[in-house]
Amino acid sequence: MASTAILWYRRDLRVHDHPALAAALAAADEVVPVFVIDDALLAGRWPAPNRAWFMRESLVALSGALAERGAALRILRGRPADVLPALAREAGARDVFWTRDAAPYGLARDRAIAERLRADGVAVHATRGLYVHEPDAVATRDGRPFTVFGPYRRAWEALPRRDVIAAPDRIPGPVGARPDPVPDLGAPSADPDQVPRPGELAARARLAAWVERGVDGYAVTRDRLDREGGTSRLSQDLRWGLLSPLEVMERAAGPGEGRRVFAAEVAWREFYAHVLWHQPRVRREPFRAAFAALPWRDDPAAFEAWRAGRTGYPVVDAAMRQLRATGFMHNRARMVAASFLAKHLLLDWRLGEAEFMRHLTDGDVASNNGGWQWTASTGTDPQPYFRVFNPVLQGRRFDPDGAYVRRWVPELRGIDGAAIHAPWTLDAAAQAAAGLRIGIDYSPPIVDHAAARERALAAYGAARAAGR
């Protein structure tokens, strides 16, 4: 009688370099791949139509890739703790394989499901594959977790890596099995034409193009807001496991500053997962307890102006409008927009964290939390609290001719060059020449940079002194 194993797909929607898939194939004669649509997760703390849509389309692509190899993807809907044990009984499976999760929700979910399966006599195998190195595999010499990126990165780089696993030519499944249809999960809030094409095949094409034409210049181009090809645009592919981070590292490896800096960005992603693994409290509170009592302001009107891209600071507004239109925001823009919320407006960074998660196709709990806490100066290895990004200078430096702003803030398209980053300084004649009326066509700044900076320094300084 043929032995059967279940492969539970989650954030690993691929067939290339998939340790759980390889382990299932080695353990059983037949493999039943399954994805569980968990409505509690879809409608959880941060429901996101963009992520749900991208996931759904990537599942369609995965189903096709599995069918080409002889397997039929099952699509179940419900609580995983209920539907997976039922599927194991139906299929007569004695083994269930999945890729380890590192987020608190995923860890708790997996513990509960493992207990249910083991009670039924089903063996559970949680394999690595979401990261180059698992969050608990990197430690100081005395076994403690890292809280500073530099030492973490050195330890991370020193660890040996496993070999990349080739995609299997065949995945044998039960005779006559047919893939389940992937249900419609709704439309994205972003324009689908501005979202990278979902699915593993498209992600692999993006990786190949990046390695061939982009990564060598990354150290120079990565902060430029006006250069479409200046970053890899692989973040949503790593978020959904369309690409293995190990394979990304191996393919992008080589000499040169661009490749070195790109590897560091992959390490940053894994560092934030490491922090969340060891300090799950950061989901709700600042990593640095000294800033727990920061006197955040309550200003719904300012928050709404920020989230809608109406702050009067063009680079901030362009960033927020890019997020709404595409489900993505350039990393430099993320830092500038986040700094503006937390420091110029002195609004709680958790408001911004939630807003990003509502829209980002690549929204990842660890990376988003880590980035927000870094920018708000409340996290591990933070930006110093006294550093407050000047949005005008940031725009002039990283969007020198204004192309990024001009694309996302059409009211300002009549302004030439770097003047676009401070349109309120234009006199009436210049505004008229640009077809612009500050206060009518475009908002004046909702805060003064110098005054907002002083307010932030006073608030952070007082909280730091009180928290000592």
N, C-alpha and C positions, 0 to 999 in steps of 0.2 A: 504494500500500500504506500502511495506517494506521501512524503512528509510535506507539510505546508507551513510557511511562515508568513506573517503579516508585516508589511513595511508601512509604518505610519508616517506620511509626509506632513510637515508643518512649515517651517521656514527654510526648506531645503528643496525647492521645486526644480530639481535637475536630475540628470542621469550621469553626468560626468563627475568624477572625483567625489563619489558619494559613499563614504565608509559604511553607513548603515545598509545601503543597498548591496554592497559587496559582501557584507557579513551575512545578510539574509540569503543571498545566492549560495554562499558556501555552506550554510546550515541546512538548507531544505531543497527538496526537489521542485517545489512550486512556490512562487511568491505572489501574494495578493497585496498590491499597493492600494493604499486608502488615504483619503483626505477627509477630515471631519470639519464640517462647517459648524462652528461653535457660536451660536447667536449671542450667548452671554459675553463672548469676547468681542464680537463685531459691534455690539451695542454697549460696550463696557465704558471704562473711564474716559476714553478718547475715541469715540466713533469717528471714522474717517472714510467718506465715500471714495476718495481717490485711492486709498490703499485697498479697500475692498474690491474696487474695479480692477486695479492692476493685478491683485492676487487672483481674481477670477479668470482674467484673460491668460495669466501665466499657467493656471491649472488646465485650461483648454489646451495650451501648447504642450504641457507635460503629458496629458492624456494621449496626445498624438504620438509623442516620442516613445511612450511606453507601449502603445499599440504596435508601432513599427517593430518592436522587439518581442512581441508576443504576449504582453501583459495587458490586463484590463484594469484601469483605475476605477476603484469604487469611490463614490462620493456619498458620505453619510452626513446627516444633519441631526444635531442634538448634543447632549452632554457627552463628552468623550468617555467619561467614567461609566456611562451606560451603553453606548453604542459599540465601543471597541470590544468589551467582553462578549457582547452578543455576536459580533462578527467572528470573533475567535471560535465561539461554539459552532456557529454556522459553517465555517470553513474547516473545522477540525484542526485548527492551528495550535501548535504547542509552543510556538515562539513568536514574540512580537518585537520588532526592531524599530528604533527611532533615533533621531539625532538629538543629542542633549541640548536642553534649553538652559539659558543662564538667567533669565528674568524671573523675579519672584513669583509672578503668576504662573509661569510655565513650570517652575520647580514644584510648587504646591500641587498643581494639576497632575504632574507626572508622578509624584509620590502617591497620590490618591488612586490613580489608575493602575500603577504597579501593584498596589496592595490588592485591588480587586482582581487583577489578572492572576496574581500568584495564588490567591485563594481558590481560583479555578484550576490550578495546576499548570498555568501558562507561564513560561519563562520570559522575562523582560530583559532586553539588551539595549541600553542607552549608549550610543557611540558618539565619538567626537565628529566634528565636521562643520560646525557653525563658525569656528575661529581657527586661525593658524595654531594658536596654543590656547587651551582651555583656561577660563578665568582662574581656576584653582591650581593650575599647573605652574604659574609664575609666582615666585616667592623670594623674599630676602634670604640671606644666608642662614638666618635663624628661624626661617619658616613663617615669617609674618607677611601680610599683604603690603603692597606698595601704596604710597599715597602721593608720590611725586613721579611725574612722567619720565624724566631723564633716567634715573636708576631702573625704572620698570623697563624702559625700552632696551637698555643694555642687557638686562637679564632675559628679556623676550628674544632678542636677537641671538643670544648665546645658546638657547635651547635647540636641540636637534629637531629637525622636521621629518615627518613621515613622507613617504613617496606619494606622488600624485597617482590616483587610481584611474585607469582608463574606463570609459563608458562600456558597459557590456554589450556585446552584439545581440545577445538573446536573454530575455527574462521569462522563463517558462511559468505559465500560470495554469489554473484549472482549465480543463478542456471545455470549450464552448462558452467560456466567460466573455462577457461583453462589457465595455466601459459604460459607466453611468453617465448620463448627461450632466453637465455642470450647470447648476441653476443660475439664473440672472440675479446678481446681487445689487442691482441699481446702477445708475449713471454716476460718473465722477463729477465732482463740483468743478474741476478744472476742465479746460478744453482738451479732449483726448488727442487732438492733433499736435498738441504741445507737450505731450507726455511721451517719453521714450517707449518704443514698441515693447510690449510685455513678452515674456517667454524666454526660455533658455537659449534658443537659437539666436534670437536678436541680441541677447546679452553677450553671447560669445563673439558675435560680430563686432559689438562695441569694444570689447576687450581687445580683439585683434587690431582694430583700427587705432586704439589708444597706444598699444605697444609699438605699432609700426610708425605712427605719425605724431603722437602727442607727448608721451612720457618724458622723452629726452629734454624737452623744453619746459617741463613742469615747474622747476624752481623759479623760472622767470614769469611764467604765464599764470600761475595758480591764483594769484590775488587780483588779476585784471578782470574787472567786471564787464568790460567791453569786448572780451574775446570769447566767442562761443566755444571754441575748441581748446580753451586754456585749462580745463579740468577734465577728468575722465568721464564724468556723468555715469559712473558705475554704482553710485550709492544705493539706488533702488534695487539693483541686481544683487548686491551683497545683502541688503535688508531681507530680500525674499529668497536668498540662497539660489538664485539663478546661476550664480557663479560661486565657486569655492574660493574663499579668501586665500587658501594655500596655493591654488593654481594661479590666482591673480598675482601673488607674490613671485611665484616661480617664473611666470611669463614676463613679468616686468623687471626681473632681476638683471643686474649688469652694472657696468661702470657709469659714472657720471652723476652730477649733482641732482638732475631731474629725477632719476630713478631712486636715489637715496632719499630725497624729500618725499617722494610718493610712498616709499616703504614706511616712512615715519608716520604718514597719515593713516595707513592701515594699522600701525601700532597704536595710534591714538584711539581708534575705534575699539581696539581690544583692551586698552587701558581703562576706558570708561565701563566696559563690561566687567572688568576685573573689580573696579570700585563698587559697582552695583552688586556684584556677587557677594563681596565681603561686607558691604555697608548698605543693605537694602533700605535703611532709613532715609537715604538721600532722595527717595521717591517723594517724600513728603516734607523734608526739612533740609536746611543747609548743611553741607558737610562740615563747615566751620561753625561751631556752636557760638562763637563770639558774635556772629552776625544774625543769630536767631531773633534778636529783638530789634532789628532794623525798623525804623518807623515808616513803613510803607504808606504812601498816600492812598486815599480813596477818591478816585477821580474818574468816574465812568466815561465822561465826555472825552477826556484825554486818551483813555484806553481805546475808545471807539475810533478816534481820529488816527491813532497809531495802526490799529488793525485794518482800517479801510484805506490806508495810504494817503492821509490828508494832514500830515504834520507840518507841512510847509518846508520841510527839508527834503529836497528832491531825491537824494540817494536812499534815504529811509523809505520814502513813499514808493520809489521804484521797486525796492526790495519786497515790500509788502504786497504790491500789485503783482509782481512776478509770482509770488507764492500763490495768490488766489487764481491766477490764470493758468499756471503750469503744475502746481503741486510740488514745486521745487524752488529752492532759493540758493544762490551761489554762497559758498561758505563765508567769504569776506562780507557779503551782504548780511548774512545771518549775524555775524558779530556786530556789525554796525547797527542793525535794527534792534538787536537784543540790548546792546549798550544804551541805546536811546531810551528804551522802555524802562530799564532798571535804574539808569543814572540821570538822564535828562528829566524823565517824568517821575522818577522815584516810585514806580509801581512795582508790585511784587513780581519777581521773575517767574513765579509759578503761573501767573496769568499768561505770560508769553509762551512758556513751555507748553501749556495746553493749546494755545492758538496755533502754534506750529504743528502740534500733533494732530490737530483737526484737519490739516491740509496736506502735510508732507506725504508724498508717495513713498519716500524713504524713511518715514518716521520710525525711529528706533528708540525705545525707552531709555536705554543706557546712553547712547550718543547724544540724544536731544537733551537729556537731563545734564549730562556732563558739560555740554557746550553752553547751556544756559547758566549753569553755576559758575563756570569759568568766567564768562563775560560779566556776570553780576558780582564777581569777586567773592562768592560765598562757598566755592567748591574746593576740591583738591587741586593743588598746583595752580592757583588762580591767577588771573590778571590782577595786578595790584589795584586796590580799591581806588587809589588816587589817579588811576589812568582812566580818563573819560574821553572816548573817541569824539573828536570834533567832526560832525558829519560833512561839513563843507570841505575840510581838508581831506577827509577820507575819499570824498567824491573826486576832488581834483587829482588825488594821487592815483586812484585805482580806476577811474573813468575819466581820463584827462580831457577828452574831447566831448564828453557828455553822451556818447552813443548809448550807453546802458539806460541812462535816465530818459533820453529821447524816445527809446523804444517803449518804456513802460509808463511814462507820464506824458501823454500826447499833448497836454495843455502847454508844455514847454518846448515843443519841437521848433518853434520859431527862433529860439535863442541859440546863437552860435557859440561853439567852444566851451571853455571852462566856466564862463559866466553863468551857465545853466545851473550851477550848484549853489548859487546865492541869488535867485531871481528877484528877491525883495530889494536888492541894492540897485536895481536898474531904475533910472529916472523915467519919467512919464513918456518921454519921446522914445526911449529904447524899448519900453514896454509896448508902446503902440506899434513900433516897427516889428516887434515879435508877435503881434496879434494877441497880446496878453494884458490882463488887468489883475494885478495882485489884489486879493481880497474879493474878487468876483470870479475870475476864471481859475485861480489857483490860490490856495490858502497862504496867508503870511505865516511865519514860524509861530507855532503854538507856545513855545518857550524861547527865551533868550539863552544862547549857549553859555555865555559866561556866568549868568545868574544861576542857571540850572547846575552848572558844574560846581559852583560854590555851595549850593544847597546840598548836593550829593556828598561833597567832601565833608561837610559839617555833620550830616547824618551818619555816614559811615565811620567817621572819626569818633563820634560820640558812642556809637554802638560798639566799636572795637574797644574803646576805653572801659565801657561798662562791663564788657564780656571778659575782661582779663581776670 
